[in-house]
Amino acid sequence: MNLKFLFFAFLAFWFFVAPSEAQKDPKAKTVLDAMSQKFQGMKGFTANFEYTFQDEEGAGDQQSGEVAVLGNKYRLKLPDQEIYNDGKTVWTFIQTGGYKEVTIDDATLMEDELTPSNIYTLYQSGFNYKLLADKTYQGKPISTVELTALKSNAPFKQVRLLVEKSTQQLLGWEMFDGQGGVFTYSFKNLKASPSLPSSYFFFDLKKYPGIEVIDLR
């Protein structure tokens, strides 16, 4: 399965018409607002993450990676692949064996998708949400908020955000595709990094002479 697709399944929802306020749980909104303010106040952060996928028959996949975010910029490190976004351009760099390739896209084409830089505000438009029963995750007490997309043909029907009670940090989330598939992501070693250089989010073609370039802009 293509890792870029998998990541943007984590990081490929669309925003829909906003629901009425009556369909939103105010207790859940309190948790979501606190989480959003926490991460936006950090300006930037780095973290390791683990990804698992399990289909309705129990078959699955597991991967790990690293993510860095600064405002609307982000960089992802995945096995054999890195994704750079400097706020204007997205580079998907694949390096496996002796083969190297980079695909270039316009970042504005991803403004409506779930990405590392907007995951903390996705609930603000297009979803119902409710607070589920408290539980423990990674050995920590958490609040679980379930988001439900309104559009019937949405690629993912539900998302559950796992928010640590004491810090308001987003520890992980679960995405359900409505066909028995579950995507699970968890953050580890999350650190505030407000001073990451802008160059960290820019892919420099000059450093990779002979690389195959697919420019989709």
Secondary structure as UniProt FT lines:
FT   HELIX           3..10
FT   HELIX           21..23
FT   HELIX           26..42
FT   STRAND          44..54
FT   TURN            56..57
FT   STRAND          60..70
FT   TURN            71..72
FT   STRAND          73..78
FT   TURN            79..80
FT   STRAND          81..85
FT   STRAND          89..96
FT   TURN            97..98
FT   STRAND          99..106
FT   HELIX           107..110
FT   TURN            111..112
FT   TURN            116..121
FT   HELIX           122..124
FT   STRAND          127..131
FT   STRAND          135..137
FT   TURN            138..139
FT   STRAND          140..149
FT   TURN            152..153
FT   STRAND          158..164
FT   TURN            165..167
FT   STRAND          170..176
FT   STRAND          182..192
FT   TURN            194..195
FT   HELIX           198..201
FT   HELIX           205..207
FT   TURN            209..210
FT   STRAND          212..215
//
